[in-house]
């Protein structure tokens, strides 16, 4: 019997990519446009060339910045000679479809290096890849929430967990069921973290065996590399195994090499999937799973 594709997951993902988003009106207009939700599978030189052709219709472009690093791929910055050109381009191209993705365009939060050097306000930036501000803020909120939950859970003071729950109109939203849910969430997070740690150790051991005892550093990431797939394997075969794992996004299979790449929404979920499915079989053949190299 044919394997059924998880159409709901694919449909939700496609809807996210094609959704039109209006610009953030709280950001003051400036010469630099920030574009996100770009298709990160387009090669960098092709992307820059396409953006040049598309955005140069609205004014003189001083520079286009796009990178392939983990935190910067799928984004670009267009620096115009004047603010009016940037305004017009954003109005005309907001939601423009590019390789199946709707462009999300805003004015940049910070002045570009090119402009700041020209007006004498340039300050040296910290080198190296940086997480987006929204990601860092979200992680910090999660860290503080789990820290408070852990403290209250250990002391047995469930009433204290109400402080970690938002209030509306000055009325606490705390109730025992919510406290239980929060405790369960903490336990689930601990379980995933432990599974991820075990998966890293498992991958290190597998690498050591393949390399005669010398293990290369394993860097956790959201993409898994699946090898030792059976002859004649299909994308549906791989999807049917991995789609039930939390955070699953998609699978890409290379039948000729008998390998596949499976994407998850974060490295914790990919680690959990690797630990859970390591040594499972597809069509009677045992597979091997490790983190993909980036």
N, C-alpha and C positions, 0 to 999 in steps of 0.2 A: 504494500500500500504506500502511496506517495506521501512524503512528509509535507505537512502543512506549514507554510511560512507564517511567522508571527506578524501578521499584517497590522495589528493594532500598534505594535512598537514602531514599525516602519512608517505608518501613517502619522503617528505623533511626532516622530523625528522630522518627517517631511514638512509637516505643518509648522514646526518651529523654524525651519530653514526659510520657508516662504512667507512667514508672517511679516507684515509691514509695521514698522515702529516709528512713531513721530519723534522729532528731535526734542531734547530736553531744553525747555525754555529758560531754565535757571542759569544756563551756561552763557556768558556774554559772547556776542559775535567777535570773531577774530579772523586772522588770515589763514589759519590752519584748520582743516577738516579732519575729523577722526572717523574712520569707517571700520565697522566690524561686521560679523556674520558673513565674511567672504569665504568662498570655497577654498579650504586650505590644501586641497589636492592639486590646485593649479600651480605650476612651476613659477618660482619667484620672478624670473625674467619675463615670462609671459604675462603674469599679473601686472607688473609695473608697466609693460608696454600697453596693455589693454586700458589701464587706468589713465595713462597719459593721453591716449586717443579719446577716451570718453570725457575726461574732465577738462582737457585743454580747450574745449569748445566754449567755455565760460570765462576764460581769462588766462593770463600768463601764469604758468606754474613754475615756481622756483625750485621745488624739489618734491620727490615722492619717496616716502620711507615705508618699507615693508620688510619684515624679517621672517625667518623660518624657525626661530626658537620656539620651544614648547609653549611659553606664555604669550608669545607675540604673533604666532601664525594665525591666519584668518583675519588679520587686521592691517590697516594701512593709514598713513597720514599724508594728506595732500596739502602742500604749502603754496598759497597763492601770493601774488604780488600785492593784492589789495583785498580789503574785507568784502567789498561789493561783489567781487567775483566769487568768493567763497559762499556768500549768501545765495547767489543765483544758482550756483551748482548744487547746493544742498536742497533748495526748493525743487529744482527740476529732476534731480536724480534720487531723491529719497524713495526707497523701496524698489529701485531699479533691479531687475533680475539679472544676475551674473552667474553663469554656470549652475543654475538651479537654486541660488540663494538670493534672498532679497537684501539689498544693501541697507544697513542701519547707519545713518550719518548724523553726526553731531559736530558742533564746534569743539576743538580740542580743549581740554581742561588747563593745559599749560602752554606757554609760549614756546614755539619751536626754537631749537638751538640756532638755526639760521637767522631767524628774526631777532632773537635776543643778542646775538653777536653784532648784528647791524645797528641796533639801538643802544648798545653798551650795557645791557642788563644781564649778560650771560654769566651763568654760574656752572662750574664743573659738576656733571652728574656722576652718581655712583655707578661704577662699571659693573658689568655682568647682568644676567637675566633677572628681571624683577617680576614678582607676581602682580597682577592687576590689583588696583586699590580695592575694588569690590570683593575680590577673593580674600585679600588679607583681612578686611573688616569682618567678613562672614566667618572666617576661621577664628578670629579673636573672640567673636560673640559665642561661637560654639565652645571654645576653650573655657571661657568664663562660666558658661552654663554648666558644662560637665564638671568643672571644679566645684561649683556650689552644690550640684546634685550629689557628687561623691562625698563631700563633707557632711551634708545633711543625712545621706543614706547611712553612712558609717555610724553617726551619732544616734541614729534612730529617730531623729527629729523630723518627721514627715511634714509637720506644719511649716518648717523652715523652707521647704521646697516651693511654697507658694511665692516666695520672693523671686524665683526664677521664671515665674509665669507672668505674662503681661496682664496689666489691670486695665479695665475699661470703666470710665466715668467714676474712678475712685473705688470701685467695687472689686474685690479680689475674685479671680476666676478659679481659685484653688478648690479642688475636691479630691477625695480619696482615690477615685478612679484615675484622675489625671496624674496623681502621684505615682500610682502603680505603672501607668504608661511611661512616665519619665524614667522610672527605675528600670523598666524593661528596655527602654531605648539605650540606657547606659550599659546594661548587660549585653545588648546586641552589639554596641560599639566595641566593647571589650572583646567580644567573641571574634568580630571581624579583624580587630587589630592583632589578636593572637594568631588567627589563621593566616594573616598576611605575613607575620614574622616567620611562621613555620614554612610558608611557601617560599620565602627568600632562602631559608636554610636548605630546603629541598632542592631549589634551583641551583644553589651553590654546589651541593653534592653531585647533582647530575652533571654540571659543568666540569667538576673535578674528575669525574670518571671519564668523560669524553676527552679530556686533555691530559690524561695520564697523571692525575693527582694535582695538577696546577689549576686552581680555580681563578677565573677572572672576576673582577668586581661586578656584582649584580645590582643594577639600579632599578628599583621598583618604578613602574609606570603603568598607565592605564591600558596598554596594549599587550596582549599575550601572543607568543609565538608557539604554534602547535605543529609538531612534526611527527613523523612515522605514521602518517595517515595511510589508509589502505588504497590499493589500486582501484581506480574508478570512483574515488570519493567525490561527492557533490557538495555544493554550498549548503544545500538543505540538510545533509547528514551532519555537518558541523553545527549549523544553527539549532537543530533539534536537541543537541547536547548542551549547548551553552546558553540558549535563550531563557532558560529557567533560572539562571543565576542573577542575583540582584545587581542592578546597574548595567546590564547587558545593552549594548548599542547595535553592533553589527559584526558580521564575519566576512572575511575576504579569503577565498580559497585559491591556491595555485595548484591545480591537479597534477600538472606535469612534474612538479617538484615534491608532491605529496606533503605540502605544508599549508598552513593557514595563519592569518592574523585575525585576532578577535579583540574588538574594542569595548571598553567599559567606561563608565562616567568618571571613575577615579581609581587611583592605584590600590585603595583599600579593597574595593569590590573585585578588582582583577586578581589581587592576591588571594582573596577568599575563594574565587572560582578556581584558581590554580591548585590550591590546597585540596579543594573538594573533588575536583575532576582528575587530578593527577593519577595516571594509571588506568583510567577508564578506557573502554573499548568502543570503536566505531566499526561496525560491520565485522566484528570479531577480531579486530587488530588493536593492540594496546597503543595508546598515544602517549607522547611526551610533551609536557607543557613548560614553558619558561617565559620570562619577560622578554619582549621584543627589544632589539637594540635600536637606539635612536641616535 
